[in-house]
């Protein structure tokens, strides 16, 4: 079992729709959770982080965390063609083990005009 | 505020050679982590440096090493290069605060693309 799992996609969504991305993790000691966006040939760009159970909204993005189910998700509202990228979920144990991000394989998102 | 910078951006080496990559973190960030990204294995953690000390290490052979200087700049070195070392090497920096949310948020540099022939 991989430590962080994501559906590789591609997730195809029409422009203006909501894209829903999911991520599960195996380490119950994980304390911080991140979503990064990576365009082809570029480095990962932070979208948002979440530490507490529940929802966290930032613009068109909403992260949801459920530690009991070991599940974190990302919603992209009003999807735009510029949102077409690979979205990486990452987890960190941080206080227990410093900075050591463990990444999922990424979900490729295609937003069609 | 300037972001994470990495040099060089591209490198071509041959098997058996060694290579040194450089990373300058965001001003004020004291933690620097290195990652390797390949199509087959994805993003994998190499090591983390904080206050000039290696704090974490991933599952890579001893050919991969690094160091951090007093100004938080970091270098990583790969000796005796193998074809499988061809990858995008990413550096990420963070404050590494122990309190409050976001203290371990890592920001990535543009990466160094290494090709081993």
Contacts between the chains, C-beta under 8 A, distances in Angstrom:
chain1	res1	chain2	res2	distance
A	32	B	101	7.6
A	32	B	104	5.6
A	32	B	105	7.9
A	34	B	105	7.0
A	34	B	106	7.7
A	36	B	108	7.6
A	42	B	110	7.5
A	43	B	88	7.7
A	43	B	90	5.7
A	43	B	108	4.5
A	43	B	109	6.3
A	43	B	110	5.2
A	43	B	111	4.7
A	44	B	43	7.4
A	44	B	90	7.3
A	44	B	108	4.9
A	45	B	108	7.3
A	46	B	105	6.6
A	46	B	106	7.7
A	46	B	107	6.2
A	46	B	108	7.8
A	49	B	101	7.0
A	49	B	102	5.8
A	49	B	105	5.4
A	51	B	101	4.5
A	51	B	102	7.8
A	52	B	101	7.7
A	88	B	43	6.8
A	90	B	43	7.9
A	92	B	104	5.6
A	94	B	103	7.6
A	94	B	104	4.5
A	95	B	98	6.2
A	97	B	56	6.5
A	98	B	31	7.9
A	98	B	48	5.8
A	98	B	50	7.2
A	98	B	55	4.5
A	98	B	56	4.7
A	98	B	96	7.5
A	99	B	31	5.3
A	99	B	33	5.3
A	99	B	48	4.8
A	99	B	50	7.6
A	99	B	55	7.3
A	99	B	56	6.6
A	99	B	94	5.9
A	99	B	96	6.1
A	99	B	104	5.4
A	99	B	106	6.4
A	100	B	33	7.4
A	100	B	45	5.2
A	100	B	48	6.3
A	100	B	56	4.6
A	100	B	58	7.3
A	101	B	33	7.2
A	101	B	35	7.5
A	101	B	43	7.8
A	101	B	45	6.3
A	101	B	92	7.6
A	101	B	106	6.2
A	102	B	45	6.9
A	103	B	42	5.9
A	103	B	43	4.1
A	103	B	44	7.7
A	104	B	42	7.7
A	105	B	42	5.0
A	106	B	42	6.9
